[in-house]
Amino acid sequence: MTERQRLNFLDLPAEIRIAILEYVFDANLLGDGFLNRNGSGGIILDDDYTAAANMAPLLTCRQFYYDASCAAIARTPFVIRDTFTDVAQQLHSLHPKQVESIRSITFLAGLRQFQKMQQWGCRPFGMPSLHLQFLAIVFPRSSYWHYPSDHNHEIVKLLRNLEGVKKIAFVRNGANIKGHFKTWYNRLIGFIMKEDHHRRYDCKPPVMEKVWWSWSYDDAAEAFYLEARPARPAMEEEKYMETMKPLILELTQRMENEEWDPDPRARNGF
């Protein structure tokens, strides 16, 4: 091939350049900003992880940035550690198309962040443009003790109407949780079911959820996950109780096992 015939990357058609860059950024999906997947003590945030490092190819030139910034953002988990600046405020620095491209956000959540969740309405961070595949709510590690049970009512109220996110994770992250993390999980799930029954059959007119959630607990990760499901239809109370019976029995069994756990660390949050 002569010098005149040789093409460089930028000479390729835009659709080919973008396809190649998407392939490059697919590798970002292999990491999520957490460490200790196979160790004891649960998963913890990787202090060295940055989304910016995973998007370094965009700095090659302006054309790379124009071609692939949205694709890179869609494939990159974002970890927000700043607990003093509102998350929505930080995201507003991005172009609206870039915000729409975000699919994964992990953020540290202390008392202030849990209180702020009450103002989200029906979208994550109160931002209608967000369409998340994954949202991780992580407790900061410090000498401070967290009291997440104090926020159960507000969390359940939020979950009944929260759209724009497919999967939510609550991660202990080695933090001090008063009453133990798994105990909180069991109480929160119990309150989700109790509140749903109350809203359906004790309120006049009934107040139906916009979103239903399935739930699971990962003992090794010390985290639990909620996955969005379609809202369930109205039904007679007897039929409703029959459909909920397996979930209630499962929760009861977990709580009984928790009470009889011979290891005191299971109750003291260690």
C-alpha positions, 0 to 999 in steps of 0.5 A, a space after each residue: 500500500 502506498 503512502 497515498 492509499 494508507 488510511 488512518 483511523 479518522 479516515 474510516 466512516 463514522 459508523 465503523 469508528 464508533 463500532 470499534 470504540 464501543 468494542 474498546 469500552 466494552 471492557 469497562 463492563 468487567 469492573 464495577 468499582 468493588 473489591 474483595 469479591 472472594 474474601 471475607 467481610 463483604 465487598 468494599 469500594 475500590 478507593 483507586 477506581 475512577 470512571 475517568 481512567 476507564 474513559 481515557 481513550 476519549 482524550 486521544 483527540 476531539 473526534 474520539 470524544 465526539 464519536 464515543 463519549 456517550 458509548 463510553 459513559 453507557 459502558 462505564 460504572 460511575 462511583 461518586 464518593 463526594 458526600 458533600 455535593 448533591 449527586 444531581 448537581 454533579 451530574 448537571 455538569 454533563 451534557 443532557 445526552 451524556 446524562 441519558 447515557 449513564 447506566 450505572 451509578 454507585 454513591 456513598 450514602 450517609 444520613 444526608 443522602 438518605 434524607 435527600 432520597 425523600 425528595 427524589 420523587 419517582 426518578 433517581 436523584 429526581 432526574 427524569 433523564 436517568 435510565 439506570 441499569 444499576 444503582 448501588 447505595 453504599 454506606 461509608 466506612 468510618 467510626 460512625 454508626 449508621 441507623 438505616 432502619 430509621 429510614 425504612 418508611 421513607 425508603 419503602 415510600 420511594 420504592 413504590 414509585 421509583 422508575 428509571 432504574 432496573 436494579 438497586 444494591 445496598 452495600 454494607 462496605 464494611 461500615 458499622 450498621 447498628 442492629 446488623 446489616 442483615 437484620 435491617 434487610 429483613 426488617 425492610 423487606 417485611 415493611 415493604 410487604 406490610 406497607 403494600 398490604 396496607 395501601 391496597 386494602 386499608 386505604 380508600 381508595 386503594 393506593 397501588 404501587 407503580 413498581 414492584 421489587 424482587 429481593 435477594 441477599 448475598 451473604 458473601 458480599 454483605 449486600 442485598 439487591 432489589 430488581 424492578 418488576 411490573 406493578 401487580 394488578 388489583 386482586 381480592 385480598 384472599 388471592 393476594 395473601 395466597 400469592 404473598 404466602 411464600 414470601 412471608 414464610 421465607 422472611 419468617 424463616 430468615 428472621 428465625 434463623 437470625 434470632 437463633 444464630 449462635 455467633 454474637 457477631 451476627 447481631 452486633 454488626 461485626 
